[in-house]
Amino acid sequence: MATTTRPPSPNYLRVFATFARNSLVRDMTFRANFLFQCLTSVSWALMNVGFYLIIFQYTGSIGRNTGWREEEFFLFLATTWFINSIVQTFFMPNAEEFSELIRTGGLDFALLKPIDTQFLISFRRIDWSSLSNFAAGLVIAVVAMYRLIHREQDPYEFSAVGLLLYVLFVACGVVIMYSLMICLSATSIWLGRNQTLYNFWFYITNFSRYPMEIYQTGWGWALWGLFTFVIPVLVVVNVPARILVEPLDPRPWWELPLALYAIFATGLSLLASRWVFKKALSSYRSASS
């Protein structure tokens, strides 16, 4: 009686390392373009810094009650760059090309690979130039932290626990953003070609770039509720940034539940994106059919 042998399970870490190496080789093949993209990203970051420096010439803080002072806000801004740069490096290029894979039949070959299709679709291409924003955010974070520690009034007290929680919630923010992106890209299977993916992504994630306190007044409460509990993009940056800025200070009553909700929203978003992606794949018909 003949026996069939199952192929060995793929080593996902090794596969990811291969994707990363191939993408780096491709980027270094066109070094001038790579350097120009890095320069463009850093220039955009510097313009943002200049814009907010101008704003803080007219106000001492942004937001009501627990407002963000200048040093604290720039830590918030650095957190935004950390999360967005990771998403744009590892996920955005693949999401933008997903509809092209469907149109050209490349998804047929992806489905035949002995590896999880969502993993393959998510990591097959890496845009290393987008990490320049991560480096810019790191510089801004170090400068802002130095100013926080050495300011005369209410100096910052460093907490190793706060830093670890910060890293944890930054990772949660990346997962939430990825989940939203994979849901948007999966709609390409039903729509044929989702050319508005990037625009819709920008419109939604634009709300995560600002402190949630600015929405907590008047009709802004509706936006706060929508982008906190329905599409949880407001918790992406606000939770880790607040934990880093005030690791030892007494917090408003709602911040601890909000942090716990961020963890819950991360798990729920990941499960929802997995369900949407598999549901979309079940509706896919081969490009040759």
C-alpha positions in Angstrom: 0.0 0.0 0.0 1.5 3.3 -1.1 1.9 6.0 1.4 1.9 9.7 0.7 4.3 12.0 2.5 3.2 15.5 3.4 5.6 18.3 2.4 7.4 19.9 5.3 5.9 22.9 6.9 7.5 26.1 5.6 9.8 28.1 7.9 8.0 31.4 7.9 10.9 33.3 9.4 13.3 32.0 6.7 10.7 32.9 4.0 10.4 36.4 5.4 14.2 36.8 5.5 14.3 35.8 1.9 11.6 38.3 1.0 13.5 41.0 2.9 16.8 40.2 1.3 15.3 40.1 -2.3 13.6 43.5 -1.7 16.8 45.0 -0.4 18.7 43.8 -3.4 16.0 45.2 -5.7 16.2 48.6 -3.9 20.0 48.7 -4.1 19.9 48.0 -7.8 18.3 51.5 -8.2 20.2 53.3 -5.5 19.5 56.8 -6.8 15.8 56.2 -6.6 16.1 54.6 -3.1 18.0 57.7 -1.8 15.6 60.1 -3.4 12.6 58.3 -1.8 14.4 58.4 1.6 15.1 62.1 1.1 11.5 62.8 0.2 10.3 61.0 3.3 12.7 62.9 5.6 11.8 66.2 4.0 8.1 65.5 4.6 8.9 64.7 8.3 10.9 67.9 8.7 8.0 69.9 7.2 5.6 68.4 9.7 8.0 69.3 12.6 8.2 72.9 11.3 4.4 73.0 11.1 3.8 71.9 14.7 6.6 74.2 15.9 4.7 77.1 14.4 1.5 75.9 16.1 3.2 75.8 19.6 4.2 79.4 19.1 0.5 80.2 19.6 -0.6 77.7 22.2 1.0 75.8 25.1 -0.9 72.5 24.6 -3.1 70.7 22.2 -6.3 69.1 23.6 -8.5 69.8 26.6 -8.0 68.8 30.2 -5.0 66.4 29.8 -3.6 68.4 26.9 -0.4 67.6 25.1 2.4 70.0 25.7 5.1 70.6 23.1 7.6 67.8 24.2 4.8 65.4 24.8 3.2 66.0 21.5 6.4 65.4 19.6 6.6 62.0 21.3 3.1 61.5 20.0 4.2 62.5 16.6 7.2 60.2 16.7 4.9 57.3 17.7 2.8 58.1 14.6 5.9 57.8 12.4 7.0 54.6 14.1 3.7 52.9 13.4 3.1 54.3 9.9 6.6 53.6 8.7 6.4 50.0 9.7 3.0 49.6 8.0 4.3 51.4 4.8 7.5 49.3 4.8 6.0 45.9 5.2 2.4 46.0 4.2 1.5 49.0 2.0 3.4 47.9 -1.2 1.8 44.4 -1.1 -1.7 45.8 -0.5 -1.4 48.2 -3.4 -0.3 45.3 -5.7 -3.0 42.9 -4.6 -5.5 44.0 -7.2 -2.9 43.6 -9.9 -2.3 40.0 -8.8 -6.0 39.4 -9.3 -6.1 41.0 -12.7 -3.0 39.3 -14.1 -3.6 35.9 -12.5 -0.7 36.1 -10.1 -3.0 35.2 -7.3 -3.5 31.8 -8.9 0.2 31.0 -8.4 0.1 32.4 -4.8 -2.7 30.0 -4.0 -0.6 27.0 -5.3 2.3 27.8 -3.0 2.7 25.5 0.1 2.5 28.5 2.4 -0.3 30.5 3.9 -1.7 32.8 1.2 -2.3 35.8 3.5 1.3 35.6 4.7 2.6 35.4 1.2 0.4 38.3 0.0 1.4 40.5 3.1 5.2 40.1 3.0 6.3 39.3 -0.5 7.6 42.9 -1.1 9.3 45.3 1.4 9.8 49.0 0.8 13.0 49.7 2.8 13.0 53.4 1.9 9.9 53.9 4.1 12.0 53.1 7.2 13.6 56.6 6.8 10.5 57.9 8.6 11.2 55.5 11.4 14.7 56.9 11.8 13.3 60.5 11.7 10.8 59.5 14.4 13.6 58.0 16.5 15.5 61.3 16.4 12.4 63.3 17.3 11.6 60.9 20.1 15.1 61.1 21.6 15.1 64.9 21.5 11.6 65.2 23.0 12.5 62.7 25.7 15.7 64.6 26.6 13.7 67.9 26.9 11.0 66.1 29.0 13.6 64.8 31.4 15.4 68.1 31.8 12.5 70.6 31.8 12.3 72.6 35.0 8.6 72.1 35.7 7.2 68.6 36.0 10.2 66.7 34.7 9.7 63.3 33.2 10.5 60.2 35.3 11.7 57.3 33.2 10.0 54.0 33.7 11.2 50.7 32.2 7.7 49.3 32.6 6.3 52.2 30.7 8.8 51.7 27.9 7.9 48.0 27.6 4.2 48.8 27.6 4.9 51.4 24.9 6.6 48.9 22.7 3.7 46.5 23.3 1.1 49.0 22.3 3.0 50.2 19.3 3.0 46.6 18.1 -0.8 46.6 18.8 -1.1 49.7 16.7 0.8 48.1 13.8 -1.5 45.0 13.9 -4.7 47.2 13.9 -3.4 49.2 10.9 -2.4 46.0 9.1 -5.8 44.4 9.8 -7.6 47.4 8.3 -5.3 47.4 5.3 -5.8 43.7 4.6 -9.5 44.1 4.8 -9.4 46.9 2.3 -7.1 45.0 -0.1 -9.3 41.9 0.1 -12.2 43.8 -1.3 -10.3 43.8 -4.6 -11.5 40.2 -5.1 -15.1 41.4 -5.1 -14.6 44.8 -6.8 -12.2 43.6 -9.5 -9.8 46.6 -9.1 -9.8 48.7 -5.9 -7.9 51.7 -7.1 -9.2 53.9 -4.2 -7.5 51.7 -1.6 -4.7 54.2 -0.9 -7.0 57.2 -0.8 -9.5 55.5 1.6 -6.6 54.3 3.7 -5.2 57.9 3.9 -8.6 59.3 4.8 -9.2 56.8 7.6 -5.7 56.8 9.1 -5.5 60.6 9.0 -7.7 60.6 12.2 -5.1 58.6 14.1 -2.5 61.3 13.6 -4.0 63.6 16.2 -4.7 63.3 19.9 -8.2 61.9 20.6 -8.8 64.8 23.1 -9.4 67.2 20.2 -12.5 65.2 19.3 -14.0 65.2 22.8 -16.2 68.2 22.4 -19.5 69.0 20.5 -20.2 66.9 17.4 -16.6 65.7 17.6 -17.8 63.0 20.1 -19.4 61.2 17.2 -16.0 61.0 15.4 -14.4 59.9 18.7 -16.8 57.1 19.1 -16.7 56.0 15.5 -12.9 55.9 15.3 -12.4 54.4 18.7 -15.0 51.6 18.9 -16.0 50.9 15.3 -12.8 51.5 13.4 -10.3 51.7 16.3 -7.7 53.9 14.6 -7.7 56.5 17.5 -6.3 54.0 20.0 -3.4 53.1 17.6 -1.2 56.1 18.5 -2.9 57.6 21.5 -2.6 54.7 23.9 1.2 54.0 23.5 2.1 57.7 23.4 0.1 58.4 26.6 1.6 55.5 28.4 5.1 56.6 27.5 4.5 60.3 28.4 2.8 59.7 31.7 4.1 56.3 33.1 3.7 57.3 36.7 1.2 60.1 36.8 -2.4 59.6 37.9 -4.6 59.0 34.9 -8.2 59.9 34.1 -10.6 57.1 34.9 -11.0 56.1 31.2 -7.4 55.5 30.3 -6.9 52.1 31.9 -10.1 50.7 30.2 -8.9 52.3 27.0 -5.6 50.5 27.2 -7.3 47.2 27.9 -9.7 47.9 25.0 -6.7 48.5 22.7 -5.5 45.0 23.4 -9.1 43.6 22.8 -9.4 45.7 19.6 -6.0 44.3 18.4 -7.2 40.7 18.7 -10.6 41.4 17.3 -9.1 43.3 14.3 -6.7 40.5 13.5 -9.5 37.9 13.7 -11.8 40.0 11.6 -9.2 40.7 8.9 -8.4 36.9 8.7 -12.1 36.2 8.3 -12.6 38.8 5.6 -9.5 37.6 3.7 -10.5 34.0 3.7 -14.1 34.9 2.8 -12.8 36.9 -0.1 -10.6 34.1 -1.2 -13.6 31.7 -1.2 -15.2 34.0 -3.7 -12.2 34.1 -6.0 -12.4 32.6 -9.4 -9.2 31.8 -11.3 -8.2 34.5 -13.9 -8.2 31.7 -16.5 -11.7 30.6 -15.7 
